[in-house]
Amino acid sequence: MKVSKDSLLNWYPEIKDLNIPQAKTGCVVLSQSEYETTFEAMPKEVTKRVQRLVNKHFKLSVFIRTDLSSAKFDWDKSCFYDGVNPLWKHLLRLAEFNHVADIMGLPFRAFVVREFIPMDWHFLAFYGNMPVSPERRYYIENGNVLCHHPYWIEDAIKKSPALPDNWQELSKEINTETLEEVVLLTGYASEVAQVLKGFWSVDFCRAKDGRWILIDMATGERSWHPDSCPNNRTIKHDYIMNGPRVLDEFIEVDEGLIKVEYNE
């Protein structure tokens, strides 16, 4: 099966057995016809398969995303599923976001269910009441760790429609990197760099119990990077529209490398 290089179906099998805290993960792969149907509606069979995966391998609440995006800003309507609202509505919102994201859409091929790990969130933001927690982005390339940055910069938060009065103070707290943390996460990122070649971003989030969890990855060129960092190679949208797109680099993956629920 061909997927985007950024797909979780590509990178997760390579890093899932590393000695790094990660969420339990399962996937429901879509057929081409099912994917095409999601432009207008959520196929009932897809919802059944995702529900079956949740019931069989997880306990609510769970984190749901596609293999390319979580639509996290819509948090309680998209990626956070606690069983209160119908599952199909969460899946449809995820599909809708992927279809309109990044100007030309994201060619997702699976819905991904992940264990929900309570994070060390400090406040809620954005339209879906998304918890904002300490997150870090590390960049790796061909075995080396290049740099690291706090993820939730103030510019990314300040336009949120509802924020606590002390959100800037809380932001400073979550963006403070300690030496102990940097040593730990540099080690984790280095482990990833040994098994995944090329230029990648690796995202970590601090859990409520103090652990740092590896939560996401993407090709480095498609990941936000501070403009001031010399390792910034982010492809701008004007280039995406008029030149090669990293997302168009499709590669062949073995579906059997990760847990997949099929039609019965």
N, C-alpha and C positions, 0 to 999 in steps of 0.2 A: 504494500500500500504506500502510495506517495503522499507525503505530508510536508508542510512548511518546515524549514530548518528550525524555526522558533518553536515548533510544536512540542508540548510536553511529551507526546508520544515518541519524540526523537531523543530529548535529553534525559528524561526521567529514568529510562532503563539503564542508562550509563552511570547514574549517581545513586540509585535507590539503595544499593547495598553498602555504601560508604558508612563509616562510623561517625555519622553526623546526624543530629536530631532532625527528623522529618515526619510529616504527617502520613498516616496510612492512606493509601491511594488506590482507587479503582476506576476503570474507564468503561464507557459504553461507546463503541465505535459506530458511526453512522454510515449507511450505504450512500451512494451518490444520490439516489432518488430521495432518500430521507433528508439529506442535506438540502436539496433543492426545495423540498416542501417547507422547510423552516423559514423560507422567505415570506410565507403567507400564514402558516399555522404550525402548531407543534404536533407531529404525528403521535397518535395515541399509543402506538406500539413502542415508540421511543420513551415516552413517559413511563410506561409499564416496565421497561427494561431498567431504567434508572431507579425507579421505585424498588424493583426487585433487588438491585445491587445495594441500595441503602438498607433494606430490610435484612438482607442476608449477611452483610459484612460490617455494618456500622450501627451506631446508636445516635439518635438525634440529640443535639443539633449537628448538622454537617455543613461543610463548605463545598459549594458546587461552582464549577467554572467550565469553560470549554478548554480544549487543549491549547488555546491561544490567548484567552482573556477571561477575567472574572467579572467585569463590569462592576468593580468594587464600590464606585461612588454611589451606586444605587443599592447598596448593601442589603437592606431588609427586603428588597423586591427582586434581588438577583442572586448573589452568591451565598447569602446566609439563609439556610433553610432549616426551620425548626418544626415544620409540620403544621403550623398555624394556617398558612395560606396554601392553596393547591400547588402541587409540585409543577404542574405544566405551566403555570404562570411564571415561575422562576426560570424555567428552561426557555420559555418564549422570550423573556426579557433578555436573557443571555444571548440568545440567537440574534435578536434585534440589534443589540449593541454590537455584536461581531459583524453584522452585515453592513453597518454604517460607519464603523470605526476606521480610522486611518485613511480617510478619503475614499479608498477603493474597496474597503471591506477586508475582513480577515477570513481566509478560507479554512475555517475550523473543520475538524473531522471527528470530534468526539466530545461527549460530555464527561467531565471528570468529577468524581465524588471524593472528597478528602475528609479525613478526620478533623473535626473542629477542635483546635487547641486554644483555650482561652489565653489571650495575649495581655500584655501589661499596658492596656490602653489608658490614656490620660484624659481624653475628651472625645466628644462626637463631632463629626463634621460632614459636610456635603448633604445632598438631597436625601440620601438613604440612611442617615444617622450612622455613618461608618465610624467605628472605633479607630482612633489614631494612636498608634503604638510606636515605640522605638523601632525603627527599621534602618537597615544599612544596606548599601549596594557596593559590592566588591567587583572589580574588573580583573579578569584573568586572560592570559593569552599564551598558548603553547607551553604550559607548565609553569608559568610565572604569574604572580599576583602583582598587578600594575598599580592599583590605587583603591581607595575606599572613600565613601561619602555618606553622610546622613541622607535619608531618602525624603523625609517630609520637610522640605524647606518652607519658609514662611510664605513665599510667593505662590506656592501650590495650595496653600490653605486659606489665605486671607480673603478670597472671594466666596468662601463658603457662606450660605445664607444664614446660618445660625451658629455662633461660636460663643463659648463662655468668655466673660470679661477678661480673664487672666490667660487666654489662650497663648499669647506670645511667651509668657513666662513658662507655661507648660511645654511649649515647643522647644524652648532652650533646654529644658530638662531632658526631653526625649532625644535631642540631637547632640547631647554631650557624650563624646566617645572617651572611654577610659582606656588606660594602657592595658589592663587585664583583658578587656573586651577585644581590643585590636589584636592582641597576641592570639587570642582564641579564634577569632573569625578569620584572621590571616591564615591560620593553620587549616581551618575548614576549607577556605577558598583554595588553598594550595592542593588539598586532597582532590577537589573537583578538577583543578587544572591538570592533574596527572592523568585523568581518565577522559577528559573532554578537550579535544584539540580545537584551536581557533580562538577567536576573540569573543568573549562572553561576559555578560553581567550575571552576578549571583546575588540574590536578595535574601537577607536574614531578618527575622523579626523576634523580639524578645518576648517570651511567654511569661505568664503570670508567675510561674514557678521559677523563673530566673534563667531558664534555658534559652539559648539562641537557636531558632528553628530555621532551616533552609526552606524557604517558601516558594521561590520562583527563580526562573532563569530565562534569558533571552540572548539573541546575538547582540554583541556589543554595539554594532552600528545602529540598531533599532531601539536602544535603551537611552532614557534620559541621562544626561551627563552634564555636570556643571561646565559652563562655557569657559571658565578659567582654568580647567584642568588640561594639561598638555596631552592627556590620553583621550580627549574627546574626539570621537569620529562619527558623531551622530549624523545620520542622513536627514537633511532637511526636507520638508514637504515639497518645496519647489523642485528639488532634485528627484524626489520620488515620482512626481508627475511627468518629468521630462527625461528621466534616465533609468538605469537599472534599479530594481527594487530588491533588497535583500530577501523580503518575504516571498519573492517569486522563485527563490532557490528551493526547489522541491527535491526531497531525497526519499529513498525507499527505506521503510522500517518494517521490522518483524512484529506483527501484532501480538504474537505469543510471548513477547518479552515482558509484558505487563498483564495484570489481571484484567480480563475483558469479559463482560457478560454479553452473550449473543441471544438471538431469538431462540426460544425453545420449540 
